[in-house]
Amino acid sequence: MKMSRFLFLAFIGALLFVLQAANAQRPVEEEVKRVYHVADSLYKLEDSHKALDTLLSVLPDFNEFHNDSLESKVLGLFGHLQKNMGNDTVGIGKFMQGLKSRQLRKYLNAVEAMGLYFERREHYTKALSYYKKMILFARTLNDTLKLGEGYFKTGKMFKALLNFPKANQYFNEALIYYKSSNAQQQIIKLYNQLGDMSAEMGQPDSAKIFFRKAISFARNTESATSRIIAYHRLAIIAGDNGNFNEALIYYENSKELATQKEPKYLPSIYFDLASFFEKFGKTGKAEKAYKESMIYAAEYNNTAIQINAAKKLAELYALKNMNSRAVKYYQLSIMLADSMQQINSIQEMARFEARYNLMQKEQEIALLDRERKLKAVKLKNQELRSKLYIGGLILLALLAAVLFYHIVTHIKKNRLLSEQNAKINEQNEELSQINQQLSESENHLMQALSTKNKLFAIIGHDLKSPLMDIKNLIFILKNNAGQFGKDALKNHTGQIENRLISLLELLNNLLNWGMTERDALKYTPQKVDLVQLISKTIRLFDGMTANKNISVRSNLPESISWYTDFNMMEFVLRNVLSNAIKFSEKDSQIDITATLDYDRLYISIADYGMGMTRDQLKKVFDRTSEKVRAGTQNEKGTGLGMSLTYEFVKQMNGVIDIDSRPNKGTRVEITFEANDKRAIH
C-alpha cells in the first residue's frame, strides 16, 4: 500500500515537471488550472505540504486571468491548506520558524497576490489582512523593498477604509524603506497617494506639496504616468480654489504628457477640464472638452465617462434651449447606461456562480474529511478485533493450566468489547448526524440562492420600471411645461401618482416579505377601529379608482372594533383592495362589507373584473413568478402580496377563502375568530 502510494506521488511529481516544460507557452489560466488539479490530487492523498508547495507556484500569477469559477476553487483549496498559518503575529511567527528561505519567498508572493485579488474586488478588509502578513514575511526575509511595498499597500487599504491616521503611519514607514532601497518609482507613487489623501482630508496646501514632489522625482526617472497623475490632481486642486490660470496650466501639462505617453488618461483629463470650464462659465469650451472626453472614452472603453459626458452635454444644450441636441445626448446616456448595466449583470451572475462553486468545494472537502474519519474508525476497529483474536488464542493455549484465570479474563474482555462497541455505535450516530447536517446545509444553500435570485430579479425589473416611468414623465413635464392644458397635466400627474402607489406597494411587499423570511415580523395585537381603517384604505387608492372610474361601495356599520395587529390588518386590506382595483375593468364597481357576529369578524371584498381560472386560483398563494399577472391596464405585481396576506391572516387567527370565475370577478372573504376576550367590541 505504501509502495503504491509512493509510486503515485512520484508519478504526480514527474508529471508536474514534464508538463511545466511542455506547457511553458500555454496561457496563464490553463497553467493555473493544471497546477490546481495536481495540488487537489495531492491534498486528497493527504499530502498537504506538497499540495501547498505546488499551489504556491502559481499564486503570483493569480491576478493575470479572469475566471471566477477557477478563482473560487483555488481560493477554497488555498484557504484549507494554509489554515494552520493563523492570522495573528504570534501564530504566523511560529508558523515561519520551520520554513526555509525559498518557502518563505513563496508565501510572501502568495499573500501579496491574495491581497491584490481582494483589493481589486474592493474587499479592503480581507486585502488588509493579507498585506499585513506580507509585512511579516518580508521582515523575516529582510527584503527592504518588499517590506516597503507591504507598508505602502497596507496604507492604501487604510486610506480606502477612510482611516487616514493609520494610512499616514504606514505610508511614512513605506517611505523609509523605499528610500533605503532607492526605489524611485515607488516613492513617486507614494507621494501621489499622500497628495490624494491630503486632498480628501481637505488640506489642499499639503496636497500640492506632495504632488509637486512626485513631479520632481518623476522628471528624474522619466516616469510619465506619475507626472500625469500629479499634474491632473494639481489642476483639480487649483480649480477648486478658484485659480483659473494655474489650473489651466496644469491641465495643459497633463494633456500634453498623456497625449505623448499614456493616452488612456485622456478621457478623465478632458472630462475634468470640461467641468472646470463649466464651473467658470465657459460653456463653449466645456462643450468641446466633453465631446473630446467622449471620443477618447469610446476609444479606451471607458463607458462610465461616456455616460457622464453625455449627461453633461444634454444639460448644457438644455440650458441653451437646444432641445433636440439635449434629447439626443440624453438618449445616448440612457443607451450607454443600459449596456453597462447588462455587462454588470453578467459579471454579477458570474460572481454568484463562483461563490456557489466555492461552497461546493467546501462541501467536497468536508465530505473528504468525513471519509478520513470513517477510515480512522474502521482502522481502530480492525486493530481492536486483531487484539481480541490474539488474546483468544493465548487464552486457549493457557486454558488447561489456568481455567479460573481464563474465565475471569474472559469476563473482562467481554466487558471491554461491550464498551468498545458502545463507542463504535456513538461514532456511527455522530456520523449519521453529520450526514443529516450536510444534507440540511445543502437544502438551505439552494433555498438561499433561489431567494436571492428572485429578490434581484424583482429589484432589477419591477423596481426599475416605475422609477424610469416617473423619471420620463417628470422630464416631459419639466421641459414642456407650457405646452400642456389642465386635462393633460391632470392626466400626467395622475399617472405619476399611480406609479408612486404601485412603487410604494412593491416596497411594502418586499419589506414585509424580507421580515417574514427572517422571522422579524411579530404579531402585536391592539384595539383597531375597522371602519376607520377600511375608509382610510379606500381613500389611499382614490387616484387609481378615479383613473379607471371605479366605484367603491362600502356596507359598514357605524362602528366595529377588533383586537388584532394593526399593521398586519392594514396590509391585508390594502393588498386585497389593490388586487381588486388592478383586475377591474373601467367603469366597474367594488363592494366591501364587514360584519361582526359576537366572536367572529367577517370581511368581504368583491370585484367584477377579470377573475381567475381554477389553475390560477390554486397558485394564488404560492411565491412563484409564474403566477404573476398584469392588471387590466397592464399593472404589474411581484407575486408576494397574496402569499403574505395568507400568512398574516393565519397569524391573526383567521382564514381566507376566494371565489373567482373568469370574466365574472373575484370575491375574497376573510373570517377572523377571537382568540382574546378583548377582541370583541
C-alpha positions as CSV (number, residue, x, y, z in Angstrom):
1,M,0.0,0.0,0.0
2,K,2.8,2.4,1.0
3,M,4.8,1.5,-2.1
4,S,1.8,2.1,-4.5
5,R,1.2,5.5,-2.8
6,F,4.9,6.4,-3.1
7,L,4.9,5.5,-6.8
8,F,1.7,7.5,-7.4
9,L,3.3,10.5,-5.7
10,A,6.5,10.1,-7.8
11,F,4.3,9.8,-10.9
12,I,2.5,13.1,-9.9
13,G,5.8,14.9,-9.3
14,A,7.3,13.6,-12.7
15,L,4.1,14.6,-14.5
16,L,4.2,18.1,-13.0
17,F,7.8,18.5,-14.1
18,V,7.1,17.3,-17.7
19,L,4.0,19.4,-18.0
20,Q,5.8,22.5,-16.8
21,A,8.4,22.1,-19.5
22,A,6.0,21.1,-22.3
23,N,3.4,23.8,-21.5
24,A,5.7,26.8,-20.9
25,Q,4.0,28.7,-23.7
26,R,0.4,27.9,-22.6
27,P,-1.9,30.8,-21.3
28,V,-1.7,31.5,-17.6
29,E,-5.2,30.3,-17.0
30,E,-4.5,26.9,-18.4
31,E,-1.3,26.6,-16.3
32,V,-3.2,27.6,-13.1
33,K,-6.0,25.1,-13.8
34,R,-3.4,22.3,-14.4
35,V,-1.5,23.0,-11.2
36,Y,-4.7,23.3,-9.2
37,H,-5.8,19.8,-10.3
38,V,-2.4,18.4,-9.3
39,A,-2.5,20.2,-5.9
40,D,-6.0,18.9,-5.3
41,S,-5.0,15.4,-6.0
42,L,-2.1,15.7,-3.6
43,Y,-4.4,17.1,-0.9
44,K,-6.8,14.1,-1.4
45,L,-3.9,11.8,-0.9
46,E,-3.4,13.5,2.5
47,D,-0.1,15.1,1.4
48,S,-1.0,18.7,2.4
49,H,2.6,20.0,2.4
50,K,3.3,19.0,-1.2
51,A,-0.2,20.2,-2.2
52,L,0.5,23.7,-0.7
53,D,4.0,23.9,-2.2
54,T,2.5,23.0,-5.6
55,L,-0.3,25.6,-5.3
56,L,2.1,28.4,-4.2
57,S,4.0,28.1,-7.5
58,V,1.1,29.7,-9.4
59,L,-0.5,32.1,-6.9
60,P,1.8,35.1,-8.0
61,D,0.1,34.7,-11.5
62,F,-3.4,34.6,-9.9
63,N,-4.4,38.1,-11.0
64,E,-3.4,37.7,-14.7
65,F,-6.6,35.9,-15.8
66,H,-10.4,36.3,-15.2
67,N,-12.2,33.1,-14.5
68,D,-14.4,33.4,-11.4
69,S,-15.1,29.7,-11.2
70,L,-11.4,28.7,-11.2
71,E,-10.5,31.5,-8.8
72,S,-13.1,30.3,-6.3
73,K,-11.7,26.7,-6.4
74,V,-8.1,27.9,-6.0
75,L,-9.1,30.2,-3.1
76,G,-11.1,27.4,-1.4
77,L,-8.1,25.0,-1.6
78,F,-5.6,27.6,-0.5
79,G,-7.7,28.6,2.5
80,H,-7.9,24.9,3.7
81,L,-4.2,24.3,3.1
82,Q,-2.9,27.5,5.0
83,K,-5.4,27.4,7.9
84,N,-2.6,26.3,10.2
85,M,-0.8,29.5,9.5
86,G,-3.0,31.6,11.7
87,N,-4.0,35.3,11.5
88,D,-2.1,36.9,14.4
89,T,1.5,37.9,14.7
90,V,2.4,35.2,17.2
91,G,0.7,32.4,15.2
92,I,2.4,33.4,11.9
93,G,5.8,33.8,13.7
94,K,5.5,30.1,15.0
95,F,4.4,29.0,11.5
96,M,7.5,30.6,9.9
97,Q,10.0,29.0,12.2
98,G,10.3,25.8,10.3
99,L,10.3,27.3,6.8
100,K,13.3,27.7,4.5
101,S,14.1,30.9,2.6
102,R,12.6,29.6,-0.6
103,Q,9.4,28.6,1.1
104,L,9.2,32.0,2.8
105,R,9.6,33.7,-0.6
106,K,6.7,31.6,-2.0
107,Y,4.5,32.5,0.9
108,L,5.4,36.2,0.5
109,N,4.4,36.2,-3.2
110,A,1.2,34.2,-2.4
111,V,-0.1,36.6,0.3
112,E,0.8,39.6,-1.9
113,A,-1.2,38.1,-4.8
114,M,-4.2,37.3,-2.5
115,G,-4.1,40.9,-1.2
116,L,-4.1,42.3,-4.7
117,Y,-7.0,39.9,-5.6
118,F,-9.3,41.2,-2.8
119,E,-8.1,44.8,-3.3
120,R,-9.3,44.7,-7.0
121,R,-12.7,43.4,-5.8
122,E,-12.9,46.2,-3.1
123,H,-12.8,43.7,-0.2
124,Y,-10.4,46.1,1.6
125,T,-10.6,44.4,5.0
126,K,-9.6,41.0,3.6
127,A,-6.9,42.6,1.5
128,L,-5.6,44.4,4.6
129,S,-5.2,41.0,6.4
130,Y,-3.0,39.6,3.6
131,Y,-0.9,42.8,3.2
132,K,-0.1,42.7,7.0
133,K,1.0,39.1,6.5
134,M,3.2,40.3,3.6
135,I,5.0,42.7,6.0
136,L,5.8,39.8,8.5
137,F,7.2,37.5,5.7
138,A,9.2,40.4,4.2
139,R,10.7,41.3,7.6
140,T,11.7,37.7,8.2
141,L,13.4,37.6,4.7
142,N,15.0,41.0,5.4
143,D,13.7,42.2,2.0
144,T,13.5,46.0,2.4
145,L,11.9,46.7,-1.0
146,K,9.1,44.1,-0.3
147,L,8.8,45.5,3.2
148,G,8.2,49.0,1.8
149,E,5.7,47.5,-0.6
150,G,3.8,45.8,2.3
151,Y,3.6,49.0,4.3
152,F,2.6,51.0,1.2
153,K,-0.2,48.6,0.2
154,T,-1.4,48.4,3.9
155,G,-1.5,52.2,3.9
156,K,-3.6,52.2,0.7
157,M,-6.2,49.8,2.3
158,F,-6.5,52.1,5.4
159,K,-6.9,55.0,3.1
160,A,-9.7,53.2,1.2
161,L,-11.3,52.5,4.6
162,L,-11.0,56.2,5.5
163,N,-8.7,55.6,8.4
164,F,-6.3,58.4,7.5
165,P,-4.2,58.4,10.7
166,K,-3.3,54.7,10.2
167,A,-2.8,55.2,6.5
168,N,-0.4,58.1,7.1
169,Q,1.5,55.9,9.7
170,Y,2.1,53.1,7.2
171,F,2.9,55.5,4.3
172,N,5.7,57.1,6.4
173,E,7.1,53.6,7.2
174,A,7.0,52.7,3.5
175,L,8.9,55.9,2.6
176,I,11.7,55.0,4.9
177,Y,12.2,51.5,3.3
178,Y,11.7,52.9,-0.2
179,K,14.5,55.5,0.4
180,S,16.8,52.9,1.8
181,S,16.2,50.7,-1.3
182,N,16.5,53.8,-3.6
183,A,13.1,52.8,-5.2
184,Q,12.4,56.0,-7.1
185,Q,9.3,54.7,-8.9
186,Q,7.7,53.6,-5.6
187,I,8.5,56.9,-4.0
188,I,6.7,58.7,-6.8
189,K,3.6,56.5,-6.3
190,L,3.7,57.1,-2.6
191,Y,3.8,60.9,-3.0
192,N,0.8,60.7,-5.3
193,Q,-1.1,58.7,-2.6
194,L,-0.1,61.2,0.1
195,G,-1.4,64.0,-2.1
196,D,-4.7,62.3,-2.8
197,M,-5.1,61.6,0.9
198,S,-4.4,65.2,1.8
199,A,-6.9,66.4,-0.7
200,E,-9.6,64.0,0.7
201,M,-8.8,65.4,4.2
202,G,-9.4,69.0,3.0
203,Q,-5.7,70.0,3.1
204,P,-5.0,71.4,-0.4
205,D,-1.7,73.1,0.5
206,S,-0.2,69.8,1.8
207,A,-1.6,68.0,-1.3
208,K,0.2,70.5,-3.6
209,I,3.5,69.9,-1.8
210,F,3.2,66.1,-2.3
211,F,2.1,66.3,-5.9
212,R,5.0,68.7,-6.8
213,K,7.4,66.3,-5.1
214,A,6.0,63.5,-7.2
215,I,6.5,65.6,-10.4
216,S,10.1,66.4,-9.4
217,F,11.0,62.8,-8.8
218,A,9.2,61.7,-11.9
219,R,11.3,64.1,-14.1
220,N,14.5,62.5,-12.8
221,T,13.2,59.0,-13.6
222,E,11.2,59.9,-16.7
223,S,8.0,58.3,-15.2
224,A,5.2,59.7,-17.4
225,T,2.3,58.1,-15.6
226,S,3.1,59.5,-12.2
227,R,3.7,63.0,-13.7
228,I,0.3,62.8,-15.5
229,I,-1.5,61.9,-12.3
230,A,0.3,64.6,-10.3
231,Y,-0.4,67.3,-12.9
232,H,-4.1,66.2,-13.1
233,R,-4.5,66.3,-9.3
234,L,-2.9,69.7,-9.0
235,A,-5.2,71.1,-11.7
236,I,-8.3,69.9,-9.8
237,I,-7.0,71.4,-6.5
238,A,-6.2,74.8,-8.3
239,G,-9.7,74.8,-9.9
240,D,-11.4,74.1,-6.6
241,N,-9.5,77.0,-5.0
242,G,-10.6,79.3,-7.9
243,N,-7.1,79.7,-9.5
244,F,-8.2,79.6,-13.2
245,N,-4.9,80.3,-14.9
246,E,-2.9,78.0,-12.6
247,A,-5.4,75.1,-13.1
248,L,-5.4,75.7,-16.9
249,I,-1.6,75.3,-17.0
250,Y,-1.7,72.1,-15.1
251,Y,-4.5,70.7,-17.3
252,E,-2.4,71.6,-20.4
253,N,0.7,69.9,-18.9
254,S,-1.3,66.7,-18.1
255,K,-3.0,66.7,-21.6
256,E,0.3,67.1,-23.4
257,L,2.1,64.4,-21.5
258,A,-0.8,62.0,-21.7
259,T,-1.1,62.5,-25.5
260,Q,2.6,61.7,-25.9
261,K,3.0,58.9,-23.4
262,E,-0.3,57.5,-21.9
263,P,-3.4,58.3,-23.9
264,K,-5.6,56.1,-21.7
265,Y,-5.7,59.0,-19.1
266,L,-7.1,61.5,-21.7
267,P,-10.9,60.6,-21.1
268,S,-10.7,61.6,-17.4
269,I,-8.5,64.6,-18.0
270,Y,-10.8,66.1,-20.7
271,F,-13.9,65.4,-18.5
272,D,-12.4,67.2,-15.5
273,L,-11.2,70.0,-17.8
274,A,-14.8,70.4,-19.2
275,S,-16.2,70.5,-15.6
276,F,-13.6,73.1,-14.8
277,F,-14.6,75.3,-17.8
278,E,-18.3,74.9,-16.9
279,K,-17.6,76.0,-13.3
280,F,-16.1,79.2,-14.6
281,G,-18.9,79.9,-17.1
282,K,-17.0,79.0,-20.3
283,T,-19.7,76.7,-21.7
284,G,-18.4,76.7,-25.3
285,K,-15.0,75.3,-24.2
286,A,-16.8,73.0,-21.7
287,E,-18.9,71.6,-24.6
288,K,-15.8,71.0,-26.7
289,A,-14.0,69.3,-23.9
290,Y,-16.9,67.0,-23.0
291,K,-17.0,65.9,-26.7
292,E,-13.3,65.2,-26.6
293,S,-13.7,63.1,-23.4
294,M,-16.4,61.0,-25.1
295,I,-14.2,60.4,-28.1
296,Y,-11.3,59.2,-26.0
297,A,-13.6,57.3,-23.6
298,A,-15.0,55.3,-26.6
299,E,-11.5,54.6,-27.8
300,Y,-10.4,53.2,-24.4
301,N,-13.7,51.5,-23.4
302,N,-14.4,53.9,-20.5
303,T,-18.3,53.6,-20.5
304,A,-18.7,55.5,-17.2
305,I,-17.1,58.6,-18.6
306,Q,-19.1,58.3,-21.8
307,I,-22.3,58.3,-19.8
308,N,-21.4,61.2,-17.6
309,A,-20.1,63.3,-20.5
310,A,-23.3,62.6,-22.5
311,K,-25.4,63.7,-19.5
312,K,-23.4,66.9,-19.1
313,L,-23.8,67.7,-22.8
314,A,-27.5,67.2,-22.5
315,E,-27.7,69.6,-19.6
316,L,-25.6,72.2,-21.4
317,Y,-27.8,72.0,-24.5
318,A,-31.0,72.1,-22.4
319,L,-29.8,75.4,-20.8
320,K,-29.2,76.8,-24.3
321,N,-32.8,75.7,-25.3
322,M,-31.3,73.3,-27.9
323,N,-33.8,70.6,-27.0
324,S,-33.2,68.3,-30.0
325,R,-29.5,68.0,-29.2
326,A,-30.2,67.7,-25.5
327,V,-32.6,64.8,-26.1
328,K,-30.1,63.2,-28.4
329,Y,-27.4,63.1,-25.8
330,Y,-29.8,62.2,-23.0
331,Q,-30.9,59.2,-25.1
332,L,-27.3,58.3,-25.7
333,S,-26.5,58.4,-22.0
334,I,-29.5,56.1,-21.3
335,M,-28.4,53.6,-24.0
336,L,-24.9,53.5,-22.6
337,A,-26.1,53.1,-19.1
338,D,-28.4,50.1,-20.2
339,S,-25.5,48.4,-21.9
340,M,-23.2,48.9,-18.9
341,Q,-26.0,47.5,-16.6
342,Q,-26.2,44.4,-18.8
343,I,-22.4,43.9,-18.5
344,N,-22.6,44.3,-14.7
345,S,-25.5,41.9,-14.5
346,I,-23.5,39.2,-16.5
347,Q,-20.5,39.8,-14.2
348,E,-22.7,39.6,-11.1
349,M,-24.1,36.2,-12.3
350,A,-20.5,35.0,-12.8
351,R,-19.6,36.0,-9.2
352,F,-22.7,34.2,-7.9
353,E,-21.6,31.1,-9.9
354,A,-18.1,31.4,-8.4
355,R,-19.4,31.6,-4.9
356,Y,-21.6,28.6,-5.5
357,N,-18.6,26.7,-6.8
358,L,-16.7,27.7,-3.7
359,M,-19.4,26.4,-1.4
360,Q,-19.5,23.1,-3.4
361,K,-15.7,22.8,-3.0
362,E,-16.0,23.4,0.8
363,Q,-18.7,20.7,0.9
364,E,-16.4,18.3,-1.1
365,I,-13.6,18.9,1.4
366,A,-15.9,18.4,4.3
367,L,-17.1,15.1,2.8
368,L,-13.4,14.1,2.3
369,D,-12.7,14.9,6.0
370,R,-15.7,12.7,7.0
371,E,-14.4,9.9,4.8
372,R,-11.0,10.1,6.6
373,K,-12.7,9.9,10.0
374,L,-14.6,6.8,8.8
375,K,-11.3,5.2,7.7
376,A,-9.8,6.0,11.1
377,V,-12.7,4.4,12.9
378,K,-12.6,1.3,10.7
379,L,-8.8,1.0,11.3
380,K,-9.3,1.2,15.0
381,N,-12.0,-1.5,14.8
382,Q,-9.7,-3.7,12.8
383,E,-6.9,-3.3,15.3
384,L,-9.3,-4.0,18.2
385,R,-10.5,-7.2,16.5
386,S,-6.9,-8.3,15.9
387,K,-6.1,-7.8,19.5
388,L,-9.1,-9.7,20.6
389,Y,-8.3,-12.7,18.3
390,I,-4.7,-12.8,19.6
391,G,-5.9,-12.7,23.2
392,G,-8.4,-15.5,22.4
393,L,-5.6,-17.7,21.1
394,I,-3.4,-17.0,24.1
395,L,-6.3,-17.8,26.4
396,L,-7.0,-21.1,24.6
397,A,-3.3,-22.1,25.0
398,L,-3.4,-21.4,28.7
399,L,-6.9,-22.9,29.3
400,A,-5.7,-26.3,30.7
401,A,-3.4,-24.6,33.3
402,V,-5.3,-21.6,34.4
403,L,-9.0,-22.3,33.8
404,F,-10.3,-20.0,36.6
405,Y,-8.0,-17.2,35.4
406,H,-9.2,-17.7,31.9
407,I,-12.8,-17.3,33.0
408,V,-12.1,-14.0,34.9
409,T,-10.1,-12.7,32.0
410,H,-12.8,-13.6,29.5
411,I,-15.3,-11.7,31.5
412,K,-13.1,-8.6,31.5
413,K,-12.6,-9.0,27.8
414,N,-16.3,-9.1,27.2
415,R,-16.8,-6.0,29.2
416,L,-14.1,-4.2,27.2
417,L,-15.7,-5.4,24.0
418,S,-19.1,-4.0,25.0
419,E,-17.6,-0.6,25.9
420,Q,-15.8,-0.5,22.5
421,N,-19.0,-1.5,20.7
422,A,-20.8,1.3,22.5
423,K,-18.2,3.8,21.4
424,I,-18.5,2.5,17.9
425,N,-22.3,3.0,18.0
426,E,-21.8,6.5,19.3
427,Q,-19.4,7.3,16.5
428,N,-21.8,5.9,14.0
429,E,-24.6,8.1,15.4
430,E,-22.3,11.1,15.2
431,L,-21.5,10.3,11.5
432,S,-25.3,9.9,10.8
433,Q,-25.8,13.4,12.4
434,I,-23.0,14.8,10.3
435,N,-24.7,13.4,7.1
436,Q,-28.0,14.9,8.1
437,Q,-26.5,18.3,8.8
438,L,-24.7,18.3,5.5
439,S,-28.0,17.5,3.7
440,E,-29.8,20.3,5.6
441,S,-27.0,22.7,4.8
442,E,-27.3,21.9,1.1
443,N,-31.0,22.4,1.1
444,H,-30.6,25.8,3.0
445,L,-28.0,26.8,0.5
446,M,-30.2,26.1,-2.5
447,Q,-33.2,27.9,-0.9
448,A,-30.9,30.9,-0.1
449,L,-29.7,31.0,-3.7
450,S,-33.2,30.8,-5.1
451,T,-34.4,33.6,-2.7
452,K,-31.5,35.9,-3.6
453,N,-32.0,35.3,-7.4
454,K,-35.7,36.1,-7.0
455,L,-35.0,39.2,-5.0
456,F,-32.5,40.5,-7.5
457,A,-35.0,39.9,-10.3
458,I,-37.7,41.8,-8.5
459,I,-35.5,44.8,-7.7
460,G,-33.8,44.8,-11.1
461,H,-37.1,44.7,-13.1
462,D,-40.2,45.7,-11.1
463,L,-38.5,48.5,-9.1
464,K,-36.6,50.0,-12.1
465,S,-39.7,50.1,-14.4
466,P,-41.9,52.5,-12.3
467,L,-38.9,54.7,-11.4
468,M,-38.0,55.1,-15.1
469,D,-41.7,55.9,-15.9
470,I,-41.8,58.6,-13.2
471,K,-38.5,60.0,-14.4
472,N,-39.6,60.2,-18.0
473,L,-43.0,61.8,-17.1
474,I,-41.2,64.4,-14.9
475,F,-38.7,65.1,-17.7
476,I,-41.6,65.6,-20.2
477,L,-43.5,68.0,-17.7
478,K,-40.3,69.8,-16.9
479,N,-39.2,70.5,-20.5
480,N,-42.7,71.1,-21.9
481,A,-44.5,72.8,-19.0
482,G,-46.1,75.5,-21.1
483,Q,-47.5,73.1,-23.8
484,F,-50.0,71.2,-21.6
485,G,-53.6,72.0,-20.8
486,K,-55.2,71.4,-17.4
487,D,-56.6,68.0,-18.5
488,A,-53.2,66.9,-19.9
489,L,-51.5,68.0,-16.7
490,K,-54.1,66.1,-14.6
491,N,-53.6,63.0,-16.7
492,H,-49.8,63.1,-16.4
493,T,-49.8,63.8,-12.6
494,G,-52.4,61.0,-12.2
495,Q,-50.0,58.6,-14.0
496,I,-47.2,59.7,-11.7
497,E,-49.4,59.2,-8.6
498,N,-50.4,55.7,-9.8
499,R,-46.8,54.7,-10.4
500,L,-45.8,56.0,-7.0
501,I,-48.7,54.0,-5.3
502,S,-47.5,50.9,-7.3
503,L,-43.9,51.5,-6.2
504,L,-45.0,52.0,-2.6
505,E,-47.0,48.8,-2.7
506,L,-44.0,46.9,-4.2
507,L,-41.6,48.3,-1.5
508,N,-44.1,47.4,1.3
509,N,-44.4,43.9,-0.1
510,L,-40.6,43.5,-0.3
511,L,-40.2,44.8,3.2
512,N,-42.8,42.6,4.7
513,W,-41.5,39.6,2.7
514,G,-38.0,40.2,3.9
515,M,-39.2,40.4,7.5
516,T,-41.2,37.2,7.3
517,E,-38.2,35.5,5.7
518,R,-36.0,36.1,8.8
519,D,-39.0,35.9,11.3
520,A,-38.6,39.5,12.3
521,L,-42.3,40.4,11.9
522,K,-44.2,39.5,15.2
523,Y,-47.9,39.5,15.9
524,T,-48.7,42.5,18.2
525,P,-52.4,42.8,18.9
526,Q,-54.1,46.1,19.8
527,K,-57.6,47.6,19.6
528,V,-58.3,48.5,15.9
529,D,-61.2,50.7,14.6
530,L,-62.0,48.7,11.4
531,V,-64.5,51.2,10.0
532,Q,-61.9,53.9,10.1
533,L,-59.1,51.6,8.8
534,I,-61.3,50.4,5.8
535,S,-62.3,54.0,5.0
536,K,-58.6,55.1,5.1
537,T,-57.6,52.2,2.8
538,I,-60.3,53.2,0.3
539,R,-59.1,56.8,0.2
540,L,-55.5,55.6,-0.3
541,F,-56.5,54.3,-3.8
542,D,-58.6,57.3,-4.8
543,G,-56.2,58.1,-7.6
544,M,-56.3,54.5,-9.1
545,T,-60.1,54.2,-8.8
546,A,-60.5,57.7,-10.4
547,N,-58.2,56.7,-13.3
548,K,-60.4,53.7,-14.0
549,N,-63.7,55.4,-13.0
550,I,-64.3,52.5,-10.5
551,S,-67.0,53.0,-7.8
552,V,-66.0,51.5,-4.4
553,R,-69.2,50.8,-2.4
554,S,-68.8,50.0,1.3
555,N,-71.5,48.4,3.5
556,L,-70.2,49.0,7.0
557,P,-71.9,49.5,10.4
558,E,-71.3,52.7,12.4
559,S,-68.5,51.2,14.4
560,I,-66.5,47.9,14.6
561,S,-63.6,47.4,16.9
562,W,-61.4,44.3,16.9
563,Y,-58.4,43.3,18.9
564,T,-55.6,42.4,16.4
565,D,-52.3,43.5,14.9
566,F,-52.9,46.9,13.2
567,N,-50.1,46.7,10.6
568,M,-51.0,43.2,9.5
569,M,-54.7,44.1,9.2
570,E,-53.8,47.2,7.2
571,F,-51.6,45.2,4.9
572,V,-54.3,42.6,4.2
573,L,-57.0,45.2,3.4
574,R,-54.6,47.2,1.3
575,N,-53.4,44.3,-0.7
576,V,-56.8,42.7,-1.4
577,L,-58.3,46.1,-2.4
578,S,-55.3,46.8,-4.6
579,N,-55.8,43.5,-6.4
580,A,-59.5,44.2,-6.8
581,I,-58.7,47.6,-8.5
582,K,-55.9,46.1,-10.6
583,F,-58.0,43.4,-12.1
584,S,-61.2,45.5,-12.6
585,E,-62.3,47.0,-15.9
586,K,-63.0,50.7,-16.4
587,D,-66.5,52.0,-15.2
588,S,-67.0,49.0,-12.9
589,Q,-67.6,48.7,-9.1
590,I,-66.1,47.1,-6.0
591,D,-68.2,46.0,-2.9
592,I,-66.8,46.0,0.6
593,T,-68.7,44.6,3.6
594,A,-67.8,44.0,7.2
595,T,-69.9,42.3,9.9
596,L,-69.4,41.2,13.5
597,D,-71.1,38.1,14.8
598,Y,-70.2,38.1,18.6
599,D,-66.8,36.3,18.4
600,R,-66.4,36.3,14.6
601,L,-65.5,39.0,12.2
602,Y,-66.4,38.7,8.5
603,I,-64.8,40.9,5.8
604,S,-65.7,40.6,2.1
605,I,-64.2,42.4,-0.9
606,A,-65.7,41.7,-4.3
607,D,-64.9,42.9,-7.8
608,Y,-66.5,42.2,-11.2
609,G,-63.3,42.1,-13.3
610,M,-61.0,39.6,-15.0
611,G,-61.5,36.8,-12.4
612,M,-59.3,33.6,-12.3
613,T,-59.3,30.1,-13.7
614,R,-59.2,27.1,-11.4
615,D,-55.4,26.6,-12.1
616,Q,-54.7,30.2,-11.4
617,L,-56.8,30.1,-8.2
618,K,-54.7,27.0,-7.0
619,K,-51.5,29.0,-7.3
620,V,-52.7,32.3,-5.8
621,F,-50.9,31.9,-2.5
622,D,-47.7,30.5,-4.0
623,R,-44.5,32.6,-4.0
624,T,-43.6,31.9,-7.7
625,S,-43.0,34.3,-10.6
626,E,-45.1,32.0,-12.9
627,K,-48.4,33.1,-11.3
628,V,-47.8,36.9,-11.6
629,R,-50.4,38.5,-13.9
630,A,-50.7,42.0,-15.3
631,G,-53.9,44.1,-14.5
632,T,-56.5,45.4,-16.9
633,Q,-54.2,48.4,-17.6
634,N,-51.0,46.3,-17.6
635,E,-50.4,47.0,-13.9
636,K,-47.5,44.8,-12.6
637,G,-47.1,42.9,-9.3
638,T,-44.4,40.9,-7.6
639,G,-46.2,37.6,-6.7
640,L,-45.6,38.2,-3.0
641,G,-48.8,40.1,-1.9
642,M,-51.3,37.2,-1.6
643,S,-48.8,34.8,-0.1
644,L,-48.0,37.4,2.6
645,T,-51.8,38.1,3.0
646,Y,-52.3,34.4,3.6
647,E,-49.5,34.3,6.3
648,F,-50.8,37.4,8.0
649,V,-54.4,36.2,8.1
650,K,-53.2,32.9,9.6
651,Q,-51.2,34.8,12.3
652,M,-54.3,36.9,13.1
653,N,-56.3,33.6,13.8
654,G,-58.2,33.9,10.5
655,V,-59.0,32.0,7.3
656,I,-59.2,33.4,3.8
657,D,-61.5,32.0,1.1
658,I,-61.5,33.1,-2.6
659,D,-64.3,32.5,-5.1
660,S,-63.4,33.5,-8.7
661,R,-64.7,32.9,-12.2
662,P,-63.1,34.1,-15.5
663,N,-64.6,37.4,-16.7
664,K,-67.1,37.4,-13.8
665,G,-65.0,38.7,-11.0
666,T,-63.5,37.6,-7.7
667,R,-64.8,37.6,-4.1
668,V,-62.4,37.4,-1.2
669,E,-63.9,36.5,2.2
670,I,-61.9,36.6,5.4
671,T,-63.2,35.2,8.7
672,F,-61.4,36.0,12.0
673,E,-62.1,34.2,15.3
674,A,-61.5,36.0,18.5
675,N,-58.5,34.5,20.5
676,D,-58.8,37.0,23.2
677,K,-61.9,38.4,25.0
678,R,-60.5,41.9,24.3
679,A,-61.1,41.2,20.5
680,I,-64.9,41.6,20.8
681,H,-66.3,45.1,20.9
